[in-house]
Protein backbone atom coordinates (compact mmCIF):
# COMPACT_ATOMS: atom_id res chain seq x y z
CA UNK A 1 0.00 0.00 0.00
CA UNK A 2 1.20 3.52 -0.83
CA UNK A 3 2.16 5.54 2.26
CA UNK A 4 1.45 8.75 0.32
CA UNK A 5 -2.31 8.31 0.67
CA UNK A 6 -3.21 11.80 -0.54
CA UNK A 7 -0.98 11.81 -3.64
CA UNK A 8 -1.64 10.53 -7.13
CA UNK A 9 0.26 10.69 -10.40
CA UNK A 10 -0.86 14.23 -11.25
CA UNK A 11 -2.54 15.55 -8.11
CA UNK A 12 -2.63 15.74 -4.37
CA UNK A 13 -5.55 16.15 -2.01
CA UNK A 14 -5.24 18.92 0.56
CA UNK A 15 -7.31 20.20 3.44
CA UNK A 16 -10.08 22.69 3.00
CA UNK A 17 -9.19 25.75 5.04
CA UNK A 18 -11.62 28.33 6.39
CA UNK A 19 -11.40 31.85 4.93
CA UNK A 20 -8.68 30.99 2.45
CA UNK A 21 -7.99 32.46 -0.97
CA UNK A 22 -9.31 29.33 -2.70
CA UNK A 23 -12.83 30.74 -2.38
CA UNK A 24 -11.98 33.46 -4.92
CA UNK A 25 -10.91 30.80 -7.42
CA UNK A 26 -13.91 28.60 -6.66
CA UNK A 27 -16.32 31.53 -7.07
CA UNK A 28 -15.48 31.56 -10.80
CA UNK A 29 -16.31 27.85 -11.01
CA UNK A 30 -19.78 28.51 -9.61
CA UNK A 31 -20.43 30.99 -12.43
CA UNK A 32 -19.73 28.31 -15.07
CA UNK A 33 -22.93 26.62 -16.23
CA UNK A 34 -21.14 23.41 -17.28
CA UNK A 35 -19.47 23.09 -13.88
CA UNK A 36 -22.75 23.75 -12.04
CA UNK A 37 -24.73 21.24 -14.08
CA UNK A 38 -22.14 18.49 -13.59
CA UNK A 39 -21.08 19.06 -9.99
CA UNK A 40 -24.40 18.42 -8.27
CA UNK A 41 -27.88 17.01 -8.74
CA UNK A 42 -29.33 20.16 -7.15
CA UNK A 43 -30.38 23.17 -9.18
CA UNK A 44 -27.54 25.22 -10.62
CA UNK A 45 -27.03 28.28 -8.39
CA UNK A 46 -23.89 30.44 -8.41
CA UNK A 47 -22.05 30.98 -5.11
CA UNK A 48 -20.04 34.02 -4.11
CA UNK A 49 -16.62 33.90 -2.42
CA UNK A 50 -18.33 35.10 0.77
CA UNK A 51 -20.79 32.20 0.61
CA UNK A 52 -17.96 29.74 -0.02
CA UNK A 53 -15.97 31.23 2.88
CA UNK A 54 -18.98 31.17 5.19
CA UNK A 55 -19.53 27.46 4.63
CA UNK A 56 -17.92 25.75 7.58
CA UNK A 57 -15.12 23.32 7.01
CA UNK A 58 -17.02 20.12 7.51
CA UNK A 59 -15.44 18.09 10.26
CA UNK A 60 -18.37 15.84 11.01
CA UNK A 61 -17.82 12.11 11.03
CA UNK A 62 -20.18 11.68 8.08
CA UNK A 63 -18.44 14.04 5.63
CA UNK A 64 -14.93 14.76 4.44
CA UNK A 65 -13.87 17.15 1.69
CA UNK A 66 -10.52 17.81 0.05
CA UNK A 67 -9.17 20.39 -2.36
CA UNK A 68 -7.53 18.96 -5.47
CA UNK A 69 -4.18 20.53 -6.41
CA UNK A 70 -1.61 19.80 -9.09
CA UNK A 71 1.64 18.23 -7.94
CA UNK A 72 3.98 20.46 -9.91
CA UNK A 73 2.75 23.95 -9.10
CA UNK A 74 0.13 23.41 -6.37
CA UNK A 75 -2.64 24.97 -8.49
CA UNK A 76 -6.18 24.44 -7.25
CA UNK A 77 -8.06 22.53 -9.96
CA UNK A 78 -11.02 21.04 -8.11
CA UNK A 79 -12.47 19.36 -5.07
CA UNK A 80 -13.50 15.89 -4.05
CA UNK A 81 -15.71 14.84 -1.14
CA UNK A 82 -17.04 11.76 0.54
CA UNK A 83 -20.30 12.62 2.24
CA UNK A 84 -23.39 11.08 3.78
CA UNK A 85 -21.21 8.33 5.23
CA UNK A 86 -23.24 5.52 6.79
CA UNK A 87 -20.70 3.82 9.03
CA UNK A 88 -22.98 0.91 9.90
CA UNK A 89 -23.47 0.14 6.19
CA UNK A 90 -19.90 1.10 5.23
CA UNK A 91 -21.26 3.23 2.38
CA UNK A 92 -21.16 6.88 1.30
CA UNK A 93 -21.75 9.28 -1.56
CA UNK A 94 -18.93 10.84 -3.56
CA UNK A 95 -18.73 14.27 -5.18
CA UNK A 96 -16.04 15.51 -7.50
CA UNK A 97 -15.61 18.71 -9.46
CA UNK A 98 -12.90 20.00 -11.77
CA UNK A 99 -13.34 23.77 -11.87
CA UNK A 100 -11.86 25.46 -14.91
CA UNK A 101 -12.79 24.17 -18.36
CA UNK A 102 -9.11 24.11 -19.41
CA UNK A 103 -8.37 21.65 -16.58
CA UNK A 104 -10.98 19.15 -17.73
CA UNK A 105 -10.11 16.18 -19.95
CA UNK A 106 -6.52 16.10 -18.68
CA UNK A 107 -6.88 13.09 -16.41
CA UNK A 108 -7.32 15.14 -13.23
CA UNK A 109 -10.76 13.73 -12.47
CA UNK A 110 -9.54 10.18 -13.00
CA UNK A 111 -6.51 10.72 -10.75
CA UNK A 112 -8.60 12.44 -8.03
CA UNK A 113 -11.15 9.63 -8.18
CA UNK A 114 -8.46 6.99 -7.81
CA UNK A 115 -6.95 8.77 -4.77
CA UNK A 116 -10.29 9.32 -3.01
CA UNK A 117 -11.44 5.74 -3.63
CA UNK A 118 -8.19 4.38 -2.18
CA UNK A 119 -8.78 6.61 0.84
CA UNK A 120 -12.42 5.51 1.17
CA UNK A 121 -11.65 1.80 0.94
CA UNK A 122 -8.27 1.59 2.70
CA UNK A 123 -8.51 4.33 5.33
CA UNK A 124 -12.24 4.69 6.01
CA UNK A 125 -12.94 0.98 5.50
CA UNK A 126 -15.96 1.65 3.28
CA UNK A 127 -17.34 -0.85 0.80
VENZI-V379842 format. One record per residue. N is the residue number from 1. RES is the residue in one small letter. PHI is phi in whole degrees, 0 to 359 (none if undefined). BURIAL is I if it has 9 or more other C-alpha atoms within 8 Angstrom, else O. D_LAST is the distance of its C-alpha to the last C-alpha in Angstrom with 2 decimals. Layout:
# VENZI-V379842
n,res,phi,burial,d_last
N,RES,PHI,BURIAL,D_LAST
N,RES,PHI,BURIAL,D_LAST
This chain:
# VENZI-V379842
n,res,phi,burial,d_last
1,x,none,O,17.38
2,x,288,O,19.11
3,x,275,O,20.57
4,x,260,O,21.10
5,x,295,O,17.60
6,x,254,I,19.01
7,x,238,I,21.15
8,x,243,I,20.95
9,x,281,O,23.83
10,x,243,I,25.37
11,x,227,I,23.82
12,x,224,I,22.76
13,x,261,I,20.87
14,x,234,I,23.18
15,x,290,O,23.46
16,x,275,O,24.73
17,x,247,O,28.14
18,x,290,O,30.26
19,x,53,O,33.49
20,x,259,O,33.04
21,x,290,O,34.64
22,x,301,O,31.43
23,x,299,I,32.06
24,x,295,O,35.19
25,x,292,I,33.32
26,x,293,I,30.57
27,x,303,I,33.34
28,x,296,O,34.47
29,x,299,I,31.05
30,x,283,I,31.24
31,x,257,I,34.62
32,x,266,O,33.28
33,x,301,O,32.80
34,x,296,O,30.50
35,x,300,I,28.16
36,x,300,I,28.27
37,x,290,I,27.64
38,x,263,O,24.58
39,x,277,I,22.95
40,x,210,I,22.44
41,x,268,O,22.83
42,x,285,O,25.46
43,x,295,O,29.10
44,x,281,O,30.23
45,x,227,O,32.05
46,x,296,O,33.26
47,x,234,I,32.71
48,x,273,O,35.32
49,x,300,I,34.90
50,x,298,O,35.96
51,x,295,O,33.23
52,x,295,I,30.60
53,x,289,I,32.18
54,x,281,O,32.36
55,x,289,O,28.65
56,x,298,O,27.46
57,x,294,O,25.05
58,x,280,O,22.02
59,x,246,O,21.26
60,x,289,O,19.59
61,x,284,O,16.52
62,x,252,I,14.77
63,x,214,I,15.69
64,x,211,I,16.21
65,x,230,I,18.36
66,x,231,I,19.89
67,x,270,I,22.97
68,x,253,I,22.97
69,x,233,I,26.11
70,x,288,I,27.77
71,x,291,O,28.29
72,x,295,O,31.99
73,x,239,O,33.41
74,x,64,O,30.74
75,x,288,O,31.13
76,x,285,I,28.79
77,x,240,I,27.35
78,x,178,I,24.46
79,x,216,I,21.60
80,x,214,I,17.84
81,x,216,I,15.89
82,x,248,I,12.61
83,x,221,I,13.87
84,x,55,O,13.71
85,x,292,I,10.91
86,x,250,I,10.55
87,x,299,O,10.05
88,x,292,O,10.86
89,x,261,O,8.23
90,x,55,I,5.48
91,x,227,I,5.88
92,x,196,I,8.63
93,x,254,O,11.29
94,x,233,O,12.57
95,x,234,I,16.31
96,x,214,I,18.39
97,x,213,I,22.15
98,x,252,I,24.75
99,x,292,I,27.97
100,x,283,O,31.13
101,x,303,O,31.83
102,x,289,O,33.15
103,x,264,I,29.81
104,x,274,I,27.99
105,x,64,O,27.80
106,x,241,O,28.00
107,x,92,O,24.49
108,x,294,I,23.51
109,x,298,I,20.78
110,x,298,O,19.30
111,x,293,I,19.60
112,x,297,I,18.19
113,x,296,I,15.12
114,x,299,I,14.64
115,x,296,I,15.21
116,x,291,I,12.94
117,x,290,O,9.89
118,x,300,I,10.95
119,x,297,I,11.35
120,x,297,I,8.05
121,x,281,I,6.28
122,x,272,O,9.58
123,x,259,O,11.20
124,x,269,O,9.16
125,x,62,O,6.69
126,x,273,I,3.78
127,x,265,O,0.00
